[in-house]
Amino acid sequence: MNPEYLKMLQGLPLFAEFTDSELEGAIDLIDQVQFAPGECIVKQDESGDCMYVLVEGSARVVHRRNGKEFELAVLKVGDFFGELALVDSGPRSADVETLTTCTLLRVEHGALRAIAGVYPNAAFKLLLAVGRAMVQRMRKGNQKYIDSLMAGSEKE
């Protein structure tokens, strides 16, 4: 593996605690995919079986309901999405569309199981990093919800 690519991946929060050998082994089990600008990576309401890590480019997360479009986030290098699909294969909660040419790592159920079998510490580190990020997202969402409740109570 290209040492510069390895160093770049270790700079991403999901892989920051991996050793060189863990990262090299894990990356061998993960697919790298590319999308052109304007492509849909995941589609709202479709079932999922993998998560994605953005390693190059930018994308946006969009939820659509009743003919309206709500941009939830703009993703940059190091961000990931679709992690809930590793827990269950329920429907995707939003579309993720590329803004630029994007390179992503696609982590499927099978790849995660293979990593856990061969590099159990790496799988643990990956899941722990995903968990930390999810907790941060929940805290941020909770704060937005509380702020909206407080703003509503000030109007009364």
C-alpha positions as CSV (number, residue, x, y, z in Angstrom):
1,M,0.0,0.0,0.0
2,N,1.1,3.5,-0.8
3,P,2.6,5.0,2.4
4,E,1.1,8.4,1.7
5,Y,-2.3,6.9,1.3
6,L,-1.8,4.9,4.6
7,K,-0.8,8.1,6.4
8,M,-3.8,10.0,5.0
9,L,-6.1,7.3,6.2
10,Q,-4.5,7.2,9.7
11,G,-5.3,10.9,9.8
12,L,-9.0,10.2,9.6
13,P,-10.8,9.8,13.0
14,L,-12.1,6.3,12.1
15,F,-8.6,4.9,11.5
16,A,-6.5,7.1,13.8
17,E,-5.9,4.4,16.4
18,F,-5.0,1.7,13.9
19,T,-1.5,0.3,13.7
20,D,0.0,0.2,10.2
21,S,-0.5,-3.5,9.9
22,E,-4.1,-3.3,11.1
23,L,-4.9,-0.6,8.6
24,E,-3.2,-2.3,5.7
25,G,-5.1,-5.5,6.5
26,A,-8.4,-3.8,7.0
27,I,-8.1,-1.8,3.8
28,D,-7.4,-5.0,1.8
29,L,-10.9,-6.2,2.9
30,I,-12.7,-2.9,2.2
31,D,-13.9,-1.8,-1.3
32,Q,-12.8,1.6,-2.6
33,V,-15.5,3.2,-4.8
34,Q,-15.7,6.4,-6.9
35,F,-18.6,8.6,-7.8
36,A,-18.8,11.5,-10.3
37,P,-20.3,14.9,-9.2
38,G,-24.1,14.8,-8.9
39,E,-24.4,11.1,-8.3
40,C,-26.5,9.5,-5.5
41,I,-24.4,7.2,-3.3
42,V,-27.3,6.1,-1.1
43,K,-31.0,6.6,-1.6
44,Q,-33.5,7.5,1.1
45,D,-35.8,4.7,2.0
46,E,-33.7,1.9,0.4
47,S,-32.3,-0.7,2.7
48,G,-28.6,-0.5,3.4
49,D,-25.9,-3.1,4.0
50,C,-22.8,-0.9,4.3
51,M,-21.3,2.3,5.5
52,Y,-19.1,4.7,3.6
53,V,-16.1,6.8,4.6
54,L,-15.3,9.8,2.4
55,V,-11.6,9.8,1.6
56,E,-11.7,12.4,-1.3
57,G,-14.3,15.0,-2.3
58,S,-17.5,16.3,-0.8
59,A,-21.1,15.3,-0.7
60,R,-24.3,16.4,0.9
61,V,-27.0,14.6,2.9
62,V,-30.5,15.4,1.9
63,H,-33.8,14.3,3.3
64,R,-36.9,14.7,1.2
65,R,-40.5,14.7,2.4
66,N,-43.8,15.9,0.9
67,G,-42.0,17.5,-2.1
68,K,-39.6,19.4,0.1
69,E,-35.8,19.0,0.4
70,F,-33.9,19.5,3.6
71,E,-30.1,19.6,3.5
72,L,-29.0,18.0,6.7
73,A,-25.2,18.1,6.3
74,V,-22.3,18.7,3.9
75,L,-19.7,15.9,4.2
76,K,-16.0,16.4,3.8
77,V,-13.0,14.1,3.8
78,G,-13.0,11.9,6.9
79,D,-16.8,12.0,7.4
80,F,-18.7,8.7,7.2
81,F,-22.4,7.8,6.8
82,G,-24.6,4.8,6.6
83,E,-23.2,3.3,9.8
84,L,-26.6,2.2,11.0
85,A,-26.7,-0.3,8.2
86,L,-24.0,-2.2,10.0
87,V,-26.4,-2.8,12.8
88,D,-29.6,-3.4,10.8
89,S,-30.6,-3.3,7.2
90,G,-33.4,-0.8,7.8
91,P,-34.2,2.0,5.3
92,R,-31.7,4.8,4.7
93,S,-32.9,8.0,6.3
94,A,-31.6,10.4,3.6
95,D,-30.0,10.6,0.2
96,V,-26.3,11.2,0.0
97,E,-25.3,13.0,-3.2
98,T,-21.8,13.9,-4.4
99,L,-20.9,17.6,-4.8
100,T,-17.6,16.8,-6.4
101,T,-15.8,13.7,-7.6
102,C,-15.7,11.4,-4.6
103,T,-13.6,8.5,-3.5
104,L,-15.1,6.5,-0.7
105,L,-14.4,3.3,1.3
106,R,-17.4,1.0,1.4
107,V,-17.5,-1.1,4.6
108,E,-19.9,-3.9,4.1
109,H,-21.2,-6.4,6.8
110,G,-19.0,-9.1,5.4
111,A,-15.9,-7.0,5.4
112,L,-16.5,-5.9,9.0
113,R,-16.9,-9.6,10.0
114,A,-13.7,-10.5,8.1
115,I,-11.8,-7.7,9.8
116,A,-13.1,-8.8,13.2
117,G,-12.0,-12.4,12.5
118,V,-8.5,-11.5,11.3
119,Y,-7.8,-8.2,13.1
120,P,-10.2,-8.1,16.1
121,N,-8.5,-5.1,17.7
122,A,-8.9,-3.1,14.4
123,A,-12.6,-4.0,14.3
124,F,-13.0,-2.9,17.9
125,K,-11.2,0.4,17.2
126,L,-13.4,1.0,14.2
127,L,-16.6,0.3,16.0
128,L,-15.5,2.4,19.0
129,A,-14.6,5.4,16.6
130,V,-18.1,5.0,15.0
131,G,-19.7,4.9,18.4
132,R,-17.9,8.1,19.5
133,A,-18.9,9.9,16.4
134,M,-22.5,8.8,16.8
135,V,-22.6,10.1,20.4
136,Q,-21.2,13.4,19.2
137,R,-24.0,13.6,16.6
138,M,-26.6,12.7,19.2
139,R,-25.3,15.4,21.6
140,K,-25.4,18.0,18.8
141,G,-28.9,17.0,17.8
142,N,-30.1,17.0,21.4
143,Q,-28.7,20.5,21.8
144,K,-30.4,21.7,18.7
145,Y,-33.7,20.2,20.0
146,I,-33.3,21.9,23.4
147,D,-32.4,25.2,21.8
148,S,-35.6,25.0,19.7
149,L,-37.7,24.2,22.7
150,M,-36.1,27.1,24.6
151,A,-36.7,29.5,21.7
152,G,-40.3,28.3,21.5
153,S,-40.9,28.9,25.3
154,E,-39.5,32.4,25.0
155,K,-42.2,33.4,22.5
156,E,-44.9,32.4,24.9
